[in-house]
Each structure stands twice: as C-alpha cells, then as structure tokens.
Amino acid sequence: MFGGIFLAFLKLAMIMYEFYSRYEKGDKLIGILPERRKDPTRITPESIMNWGRVLGDRAGIDADSIYFIRIEVK
C-alpha cells in the first residue's frame, strides 16, 4: 500500500525549464517553460532550446547566449 502512495506522489512532479541569458554582469532569467509533452521521446535538448530561441527572439536576445536548467517541482 505504501509503495502505491509513493508512486502516485511521484507522478505529481512537474518538469519545468528555466531559460537564462548570459550577460557581462551575470546571468538573467528570461522565461520558464512547463513541460506538457506526454511522450518522453519527443523531449530533446534541441526541442527545449527551440523554445528558448523563441523567448530570445521576442526579447531581442542573441540565441547563442541562452541556456536552460531542468527543474522538477514536486
């Protein structure tokens, strides 16, 4: 019984990506993307960075200065 409760708790975790841009004075958070895809084979670093490029384009930030950190929120 305890194992089932634990597994149900694990499914409540949400994956998010924080996107940052590198600046001379330090890095700056430019956006957060919650992961909604159910098929994990579609989740690649390239597909995640595509969203980072979209954020960068909208903010006028060079795509080469953007990176992301994967966050798991429980």
C-alpha positions in Angstrom: 0.0 0.0 0.0 2.8 2.5 0.9 4.5 1.8 -2.4 1.4 2.7 -4.4 1.0 6.0 -2.5 4.7 6.8 -3.1 4.3 6.1 -6.9 1.2 8.3 -7.0 3.2 11.1 -5.4 6.0 10.8 -7.9 3.5 11.3 -10.8 2.6 14.7 -9.3 6.1 16.1 -10.1 6.1 18.7 -12.8 9.1 19.3 -15.1 10.0 22.9 -15.9 12.8 24.5 -17.8 14.2 27.9 -16.7 15.8 29.8 -19.5 18.7 32.2 -18.8 20.7 34.6 -20.9 24.4 35.2 -20.3 25.3 38.9 -19.7 28.6 40.6 -18.8 27.2 41.5 -15.4 25.7 38.0 -14.7 23.0 35.7 -16.0 19.4 36.8 -16.2 16.2 34.6 -16.1 14.3 35.2 -19.3 11.5 32.7 -19.0 10.1 29.4 -17.7 8.6 26.6 -19.7 6.4 23.9 -18.1 6.8 20.5 -19.8 3.5 19.3 -21.1 4.5 16.6 -23.6 3.5 13.1 -22.5 5.8 11.3 -24.9 9.3 11.5 -23.5 10.9 10.5 -26.8 9.9 13.9 -28.1 11.8 15.7 -25.4 15.3 16.5 -26.5 17.8 19.3 -25.7 17.2 20.7 -29.2 13.4 20.8 -28.8 13.8 22.5 -25.5 16.2 25.1 -26.9 13.7 25.8 -29.7 11.5 27.4 -27.1 14.5 29.3 -25.7 15.1 30.7 -29.1 11.5 31.8 -29.3 11.8 33.6 -26.0 15.1 35.2 -27.0 13.7 36.4 -30.3 10.8 38.1 -28.5 13.1 39.7 -26.1 15.8 40.7 -28.6 18.4 38.3 -27.1 21.1 36.5 -29.0 20.2 32.8 -29.2 23.9 31.8 -28.6 23.7 33.4 -25.1 20.7 31.3 -24.0 20.8 28.2 -21.9 18.3 26.2 -19.8 18.2 24.4 -16.5 15.7 21.5 -15.9 13.7 21.8 -12.7 11.5 19.2 -11.1 8.8 20.6 -8.9 7.0 18.2 -6.6 
